């Protein structure tokens, strides 16, 4: 079974801009592509897991999200760190778009996206890592049985006490990968 590097998107892979839905507004965080290449070379499946409540809130459409994701996949592939999979949760119970205004099992902190990836790709959860920038990311990783969970400070300010859910807190994904001894 292959191990995975589960990565939150906004604040871990790219700069947090709030309800990102246009490629023109997408910006990789410094060192991210090198870090993702190092993870890929080390044999980790790169799996992005991202809450996208902007769909449920009506800020952008599922088609907008898919268009940006297609461009992200291409950019990662071109950079030598192809994503094995990208999962998103379009739901939010307070959403204004009826079909997405639900309380689901895929929205982090619930582990649905990670467990779906495990089923789809036969992933070794105990040998995997989760890197996020919110307490909800760490909670999802723990609930899914991910072996090591890390938080980074490159996105949202960490909620008080969130660090107790993580094996370590790093400045960003590049620092996390470097601490793993993989060199970014």
Beta strands, then each sheet from edge to edge (+ up, - down):
strand 1: 4-7
strand 2: 45-51
strand 3: 85-89
strand 4: 129-132
strand 5: 148-152
strand 6: 168-170
sheet 1: 3+ 2+ 1+ 4+ 5+ 6+
end
